[in-house]
């Protein structure tokens, strides 16, 4: 019987997969509300979080290329903490599906009937149909999944993102009004208490996901060399699109009428309509939907593989170990689908989709930052680990790793602390209820895997 030749991922393919995990057009609106000062937030988040996360993940991946964050944290602190790391990465991604797909629903609404963007039933329906559709793609295996992510992000994310920026440049050069002030003073945000900081802290999550593509490390020809290269390419593309994309939206759409869910299509509609290109609005809308589905596809494929790995090691019950003929974790995919279905109903409990979007984004941020704290600590602990021939090195050696890891850890801790305060725009629930729900959700997510690990059985380990 002939041995099937292994299919390797190219550096550029992995870079596109990483961009799909990192960058989503829906996140641009979140910082666009700050106008010209969005540059400040992106810059601070890049220096204090994104650069440390990118370099530490590349450092760890080049030394432990057999897996992602669960492998890195396990090597530093043991399997219990490795389980916690992949568990919070997995569950935060489940919450992320709902927030990202709510943006998808609003984008589809703009293509056919903009009024539907504020219809909770419509949004929930799109969330469920889109999510389960992408899940079916993942049942077909990692090769198809990675192909969908690679081409989907190029056509549905990078292309519309570049078009948005070019249209905004044409808008400005044509002498049309800019909806924010361009000055040194305007570049510094006007903080109005801790609540404004709480909204801004969501910008940290926009840079989260740089480590997600680690699930594909074993599919690289030379993991220690190729993974850091892909990470750096993805980082550059994402930062450019984030900064100029948010400014493009802020330049066209007034802050008071800017929807967190449908802001990008408001910008496209305004600019395309101005140039008598209304026919292109549905086309752009569908392209963005494709890019969003590619992002969801990447997030579904990555954490599930990590959860499957720790399950086979005996850290989770056999239920999590079932795979189909394409080696995809069927029970894990079905379980997270059930969770997404329940979370989607949150939109029916709040009067405005933007309120739901804001709360679920905050929940996602809190959960995800726990994983990053563990990852940064793992980098610090493993700073002196033996490096292979092609291992990625951080400037400054061990001290450089400690500094980057320390900055990233403290930033994550500060972000978690500030995140418990409701954003200044959040008015659907009381501050006490908002903080209580976040704290309860975070406690359940963190404690659950530790209890499961404590009561694990030897029979759970795969033979």
C-alpha positions as CSV (number, residue, x, y, z in Angstrom):
1,X,0.0,0.0,0.0
2,X,1.5,3.3,-1.1
3,X,2.2,5.9,1.7
4,X,0.4,9.1,1.3
5,X,2.8,12.0,0.8
6,X,2.5,14.6,3.6
7,X,1.1,18.0,2.5
8,X,3.1,20.9,3.9
9,X,1.8,24.4,4.5
10,X,3.9,27.3,3.0
11,X,4.9,30.2,5.1
12,X,2.5,32.5,3.3
13,X,-0.4,30.1,3.8
14,X,0.2,30.0,7.5
15,X,0.5,33.8,7.5
16,X,-2.9,34.0,5.9
17,X,-4.3,31.5,8.4
18,X,-2.8,33.7,11.2
19,X,-4.3,36.9,9.7
20,X,-7.7,35.1,9.6
21,X,-7.4,34.4,13.4
22,X,-6.1,37.9,14.2
23,X,-7.9,40.3,11.9
24,X,-11.6,40.7,11.4
25,X,-13.2,43.6,9.7
26,X,-15.9,43.6,12.4
27,X,-13.4,44.7,15.0
28,X,-12.5,47.9,13.2
29,X,-15.6,49.7,14.4
30,X,-14.7,49.1,18.1
31,X,-11.8,51.5,17.9
32,X,-13.3,53.7,15.2
33,X,-15.5,55.3,17.9
34,X,-12.4,57.0,19.2
35,X,-11.7,58.8,16.0
36,X,-8.2,60.0,15.4
37,X,-7.2,58.8,18.9
38,X,-7.7,55.2,17.7
39,X,-4.0,55.5,16.6
40,X,-3.1,55.9,20.3
41,X,-5.0,52.8,21.4
42,X,-3.6,50.7,18.6
43,X,-0.1,51.9,19.4
44,X,-0.3,51.3,23.1
45,X,-1.9,47.8,22.6
46,X,0.8,46.9,20.0
47,X,3.7,47.9,22.3
48,X,2.3,46.5,25.5
49,X,0.5,43.4,24.2
50,X,0.8,42.5,20.5
51,X,4.6,42.7,20.1
52,X,5.2,40.7,23.4
53,X,2.5,38.1,22.4
54,X,3.9,37.7,18.9
55,X,7.6,37.3,20.0
56,X,6.8,35.1,23.0
57,X,4.6,32.7,20.9
58,X,7.3,32.5,18.2
59,X,9.9,31.9,20.9
60,X,7.9,29.1,22.5
61,X,6.8,27.5,19.2
62,X,10.3,27.3,17.8
63,X,11.4,25.3,21.0
64,X,8.3,23.2,21.4
65,X,6.9,22.7,17.9
66,X,4.7,19.7,18.7
67,X,1.6,21.8,19.7
68,X,0.3,25.1,20.8
69,X,-0.3,26.9,24.1
70,X,-1.2,23.7,25.9
71,X,2.2,22.2,25.1
72,X,4.1,25.4,26.1
73,X,2.3,25.9,29.4
74,X,2.5,22.1,30.2
75,X,6.3,22.2,29.7
76,X,6.5,25.1,32.1
77,X,4.1,24.3,34.9
78,X,2.6,20.8,34.3
79,X,-0.4,19.3,32.5
80,X,-3.0,20.8,34.8
81,X,-2.1,24.3,33.8
82,X,-1.7,23.3,30.2
83,X,-5.3,22.0,30.3
84,X,-6.4,25.3,31.8
85,X,-4.6,27.3,29.0
86,X,-6.2,25.3,26.2
87,X,-9.6,25.2,28.0
88,X,-9.9,29.0,28.3
89,X,-8.6,29.5,24.7
90,X,-11.2,27.1,23.5
91,X,-14.2,28.5,25.5
92,X,-13.3,32.1,24.7
93,X,-13.3,31.2,21.0
94,X,-16.8,29.9,21.5
95,X,-17.9,33.3,22.8
96,X,-16.0,34.9,20.0
97,X,-18.1,33.1,17.4
98,X,-21.2,34.8,18.6
99,X,-19.7,38.3,18.6
100,X,-18.1,37.9,15.2
101,X,-21.2,36.2,13.6
102,X,-23.4,39.1,14.9
103,X,-21.3,41.3,12.7
104,X,-21.8,38.9,9.9
105,X,-25.6,39.1,10.3
106,X,-25.4,43.0,10.3
107,X,-23.3,42.8,7.1
108,X,-25.8,40.6,5.4
109,X,-28.6,42.9,6.5
110,X,-27.0,45.9,4.8
111,X,-26.9,44.0,1.5
112,X,-30.6,43.4,1.5
113,X,-32.5,45.3,4.2
114,X,-30.5,47.5,6.6
115,X,-33.4,47.5,9.2
116,X,-32.7,43.9,9.9
117,X,-29.3,44.9,11.5
118,X,-31.3,45.8,14.6
119,X,-33.5,42.7,14.6
120,X,-32.4,40.2,17.2
121,X,-34.3,37.3,15.7
122,X,-32.6,37.8,12.4
123,X,-29.1,38.1,14.0
124,X,-29.6,34.9,16.0
125,X,-30.8,33.0,12.9
126,X,-27.7,34.1,10.9
127,X,-25.4,33.2,13.8
128,X,-26.8,29.6,14.0
129,X,-26.9,29.0,10.3
130,X,-23.5,30.4,9.6
131,X,-21.8,28.7,12.6
132,X,-23.2,25.2,11.9
133,X,-22.3,25.6,8.2
134,X,-18.7,26.3,9.0
135,X,-18.7,23.4,11.5
136,X,-19.7,21.1,8.7
137,X,-16.7,22.2,6.7
138,X,-14.4,21.4,9.6
139,X,-15.9,17.9,9.8
140,X,-14.1,17.3,6.4
141,X,-10.7,17.6,7.9
142,X,-7.8,20.1,8.5
143,X,-6.7,20.3,4.8
144,X,-10.0,21.6,3.6
145,X,-10.3,23.9,6.7
146,X,-6.9,25.5,6.1
147,X,-7.6,26.0,2.4
148,X,-10.9,27.7,3.2
149,X,-9.1,30.0,5.7
150,X,-6.2,30.8,3.3
151,X,-8.4,31.9,0.4
152,X,-11.3,33.2,2.5
153,X,-9.1,35.7,4.3
154,X,-7.4,36.9,1.1
155,X,-10.7,37.5,-0.8
156,X,-13.0,38.3,2.1
157,X,-10.8,40.2,4.5
158,X,-7.7,41.7,3.0
159,X,-9.4,42.7,-0.3
160,X,-12.4,44.5,1.3
161,X,-10.0,46.0,4.0
162,X,-7.8,47.5,1.3
163,X,-10.8,48.7,-0.6
164,X,-12.1,50.4,2.5
165,X,-8.8,52.3,3.0
166,X,-8.6,53.3,-0.7
167,X,-12.2,54.6,-0.7
168,X,-11.5,56.6,2.4
169,X,-8.3,58.1,0.8
170,X,-10.4,59.1,-2.3
171,X,-13.1,60.5,0.1
172,X,-10.5,62.7,1.9
173,X,-8.7,63.8,-1.3
174,X,-12.0,64.7,-2.9
175,X,-12.5,67.4,-0.2
176,X,-15.4,65.5,1.6
177,X,-15.9,66.2,5.3
178,X,-13.9,64.2,7.8
179,X,-15.8,63.2,10.9
180,X,-12.9,63.6,13.3
181,X,-10.4,66.3,14.1
182,X,-6.8,65.7,12.9
183,X,-4.4,67.3,15.4
184,X,-1.9,66.3,18.0
185,X,-4.5,67.0,20.7
186,X,-7.1,64.8,19.0
187,X,-4.6,61.9,18.9
188,X,-4.6,61.8,22.7
189,X,-7.9,60.2,24.0
190,X,-10.2,62.1,26.4
191,X,-10.6,59.6,29.2
192,X,-13.8,60.1,31.2
193,X,-13.2,57.7,34.1
194,X,-12.6,54.0,34.3
195,X,-15.6,53.3,32.1
196,X,-13.9,54.8,29.0
197,X,-10.9,52.7,29.7
198,X,-13.1,49.6,29.9
199,X,-14.3,50.2,26.3
200,X,-10.7,50.9,25.1
201,X,-9.4,47.7,26.7
202,X,-11.4,45.8,24.0
203,X,-8.7,46.9,21.7
204,X,-6.3,44.4,23.3
205,X,-8.5,41.6,22.2
206,X,-8.3,42.8,18.6
207,X,-4.6,41.9,18.7
208,X,-5.4,38.5,20.3
209,X,-5.1,35.3,18.4
210,X,-1.5,35.5,17.2
211,X,-0.8,32.0,18.8
212,X,-3.9,30.4,17.2
213,X,-2.1,29.1,14.1
214,X,0.2,27.0,16.4
215,X,-2.3,24.2,15.7
216,X,-0.7,24.0,12.3
217,X,2.9,23.9,13.4
218,X,3.4,20.2,12.6
219,X,2.3,20.8,9.0
220,X,5.2,23.1,8.3
221,X,8.3,21.8,6.6
222,X,10.6,23.5,9.1
223,X,8.5,24.6,12.1
224,X,11.3,26.4,14.0
225,X,12.2,28.6,11.0
226,X,8.8,28.9,9.2
227,X,6.5,29.6,12.1
228,X,8.2,32.8,13.3
229,X,8.4,34.1,9.7
230,X,4.6,33.5,9.2
231,X,3.9,35.3,12.5
232,X,5.8,38.4,11.5
233,X,4.2,38.6,8.1
234,X,0.7,38.2,9.7
235,X,1.6,40.8,12.3
236,X,2.5,43.5,9.8
237,X,-0.5,42.9,7.6
238,X,-2.9,43.0,10.6
239,X,-1.5,46.2,12.1
240,X,-1.7,48.0,8.8
241,X,-5.3,46.9,8.2
242,X,-6.4,47.6,11.8
243,X,-5.0,51.2,12.1
244,X,-6.0,52.5,8.6
245,X,-9.3,50.5,8.5
246,X,-10.5,52.1,11.8
247,X,-9.5,55.5,10.7
248,X,-11.3,55.0,7.4
249,X,-14.6,54.2,9.2
250,X,-14.1,57.1,11.6
251,X,-13.5,59.5,8.8
252,X,-16.8,58.8,7.1
253,X,-19.3,57.8,9.8
254,X,-20.2,60.3,12.7
255,X,-19.4,58.8,16.1
256,X,-23.0,59.3,17.4
257,X,-24.5,57.2,14.6
258,X,-21.7,54.6,14.5
259,X,-23.0,51.1,15.3
260,X,-20.6,48.7,16.9
261,X,-22.2,45.8,14.9
262,X,-22.7,47.4,11.5
263,X,-20.3,50.3,11.4
264,X,-18.1,49.1,8.5
265,X,-21.1,48.7,6.2
266,X,-22.3,52.2,7.1
267,X,-18.9,53.4,5.9
268,X,-19.0,51.4,2.7
269,X,-22.6,52.5,2.0
270,X,-21.8,56.1,2.5
271,X,-18.7,56.1,0.3
272,X,-20.0,53.8,-2.5
273,X,-23.3,55.7,-2.6
274,X,-21.3,59.0,-2.9
275,X,-19.6,57.7,-6.0
276,X,-22.8,56.2,-7.4
277,X,-21.6,52.7,-6.9
278,X,-24.6,51.4,-4.9
279,X,-24.6,48.2,-6.9
280,X,-21.3,47.3,-5.3
281,X,-22.7,47.4,-1.7
282,X,-24.2,43.9,-1.8
283,X,-21.0,42.6,-3.4
284,X,-18.8,44.1,-0.7
285,X,-21.2,42.8,1.9
286,X,-20.9,39.2,0.7
287,X,-17.1,39.4,0.4
288,X,-16.9,40.5,4.0
289,X,-19.3,37.7,5.1
290,X,-16.9,35.3,3.3
291,X,-13.9,36.7,5.2
292,X,-15.8,36.5,8.5
293,X,-16.6,32.9,7.9
294,X,-12.9,32.2,7.1
295,X,-12.1,33.8,10.5
296,X,-14.6,31.6,12.3
297,X,-13.3,28.6,10.4
298,X,-9.8,29.2,11.7
299,X,-10.9,29.6,15.3
300,X,-13.0,26.4,15.1
301,X,-10.0,24.4,13.7
302,X,-7.3,25.6,16.1
303,X,-8.5,25.2,19.7
304,X,-10.4,22.0,19.0
305,X,-7.1,20.3,18.1
306,X,-5.5,21.5,21.3
307,X,-8.4,20.2,23.4
308,X,-8.3,16.8,21.6
309,X,-4.5,16.6,22.4
310,X,-5.0,17.1,26.1
311,X,-8.0,14.8,26.1
312,X,-5.9,12.0,24.6
313,X,-3.3,12.6,27.3
314,X,-5.9,11.8,29.9
315,X,-6.7,15.3,31.2
316,X,-10.3,15.1,29.9
317,X,-12.9,12.3,29.7
318,X,-13.1,10.0,26.7
319,X,-16.1,12.0,25.4
320,X,-13.6,14.6,24.1
321,X,-11.5,12.0,22.3
322,X,-13.9,10.9,19.6
323,X,-12.8,11.7,16.0
324,X,-14.2,10.9,12.6
325,X,-12.4,9.4,9.6
326,X,-10.9,12.8,8.8
327,X,-9.4,12.9,12.4
328,X,-11.6,15.8,13.4
329,X,-12.9,15.9,17.0
330,X,-16.6,15.4,16.4
331,X,-17.9,15.6,20.0
332,X,-15.9,18.7,20.7
333,X,-17.3,20.4,17.6
334,X,-20.8,19.4,18.5
335,X,-20.4,20.5,22.1
336,X,-19.2,23.9,21.2
337,X,-22.0,24.2,18.6
338,X,-24.5,23.6,21.5
339,X,-22.8,26.3,23.5
340,X,-22.9,28.8,20.6
341,X,-26.6,28.1,20.2
342,X,-27.3,28.9,23.8
343,X,-25.1,32.1,23.8
344,X,-26.7,33.3,20.6
345,X,-30.0,33.6,22.5
346,X,-28.3,36.3,24.6
347,X,-29.2,38.7,21.8
348,X,-32.9,38.0,22.6
349,X,-32.4,39.1,26.2
350,X,-30.9,42.6,25.4
351,X,-32.9,45.4,23.6
352,X,-30.0,46.4,21.3
353,X,-27.5,44.2,19.4
354,X,-24.7,46.7,20.1
355,X,-25.2,46.1,23.9
356,X,-25.1,42.3,23.4
357,X,-22.0,42.7,21.2
358,X,-20.2,44.9,23.8
359,X,-21.0,42.5,26.7
360,X,-19.9,39.3,24.9
361,X,-16.7,41.0,23.7
362,X,-15.9,41.9,27.3
363,X,-16.6,38.3,28.4
364,X,-14.4,37.0,25.6
365,X,-11.6,39.4,26.6
366,X,-11.7,38.4,30.3
367,X,-11.5,34.7,29.5
368,X,-8.9,35.0,26.8
369,X,-6.5,37.1,28.9
370,X,-6.2,34.3,31.4
371,X,-4.6,32.2,28.7
372,X,-2.2,35.0,27.8
373,X,-1.2,35.4,31.4
374,X,-0.3,31.7,31.4
375,X,1.5,32.0,28.1
376,X,3.6,35.0,29.2
377,X,4.5,33.2,32.4
378,X,5.5,30.1,30.5
379,X,7.8,32.2,28.3
380,X,9.5,33.7,31.4
381,X,9.9,30.3,33.0
382,X,11.2,28.6,29.8
383,X,13.5,31.5,28.9
384,X,16.6,29.4,29.4
385,X,15.3,26.3,27.6
386,X,17.6,24.6,25.1
387,X,17.2,26.0,21.5
388,X,17.5,24.0,18.4
389,X,19.6,25.0,15.3
390,X,16.8,27.1,13.7
391,X,15.1,28.3,16.9
392,X,13.8,31.8,17.0
393,X,15.7,34.1,19.4
394,X,14.4,37.2,21.1
395,X,16.8,40.2,21.1
396,X,18.5,40.5,24.5
397,X,18.5,36.7,25.2
398,X,17.0,35.6,28.5
399,X,16.6,39.1,29.8
400,X,14.7,40.1,26.6
401,X,12.3,37.2,27.1
402,X,11.8,38.2,30.8
403,X,11.1,41.8,29.8
404,X,8.6,41.0,27.1
405,X,6.9,38.3,29.1
406,X,6.7,40.6,32.1
407,X,5.2,43.5,30.1
408,X,2.7,41.1,28.4
409,X,1.7,39.6,31.8
410,X,1.2,42.9,33.5
411,X,-0.7,44.3,30.6
412,X,-3.0,41.3,30.6
413,X,-3.6,41.6,34.3
414,X,-4.4,45.3,34.0
415,X,-6.8,44.6,31.2
416,X,-8.6,42.0,33.2
417,X,-8.9,44.3,36.2
418,X,-10.3,47.2,34.0
419,X,-12.5,44.9,32.1
420,X,-14.8,44.3,35.1
421,X,-16.1,47.9,34.7
422,X,-18.8,48.4,32.1
423,X,-18.0,50.5,29.1
424,X,-19.4,54.1,29.1
425,X,-21.8,53.1,26.3
426,X,-23.2,50.1,28.1
427,X,-26.6,51.0,29.5
428,X,-28.7,47.9,29.1
429,X,-27.8,46.5,32.5
430,X,-26.7,48.0,35.8
431,X,-23.0,48.2,36.6
432,X,-23.3,45.7,39.4
433,X,-25.1,43.1,37.3
434,X,-22.6,43.6,34.5
435,X,-19.6,43.1,36.8
436,X,-21.3,40.2,38.5
437,X,-22.1,38.3,35.3
438,X,-18.5,38.8,34.1
439,X,-17.1,37.6,37.4
440,X,-19.4,34.6,37.5
441,X,-18.7,33.5,34.0
442,X,-14.9,33.9,34.5
443,X,-15.0,31.9,37.7
444,X,-16.9,29.0,36.1
445,X,-14.7,28.8,33.1
446,X,-11.4,28.8,35.2
447,X,-12.5,26.5,37.9
448,X,-14.2,23.8,35.7
449,X,-11.0,22.4,34.1
450,X,-9.1,22.4,37.4
451,X,-11.9,20.3,39.0
452,X,-12.0,18.0,36.0
453,X,-8.2,17.4,36.2
454,X,-8.4,16.8,39.9
455,X,-11.0,14.1,39.5
456,X,-9.5,12.6,36.3
457,X,-9.2,8.8,35.9
458,X,-6.2,6.9,34.6
459,X,-8.5,5.1,32.1
460,X,-9.1,8.4,30.3
461,X,-5.7,8.4,28.6
462,X,-5.9,7.1,25.0
463,X,-4.2,3.8,24.4
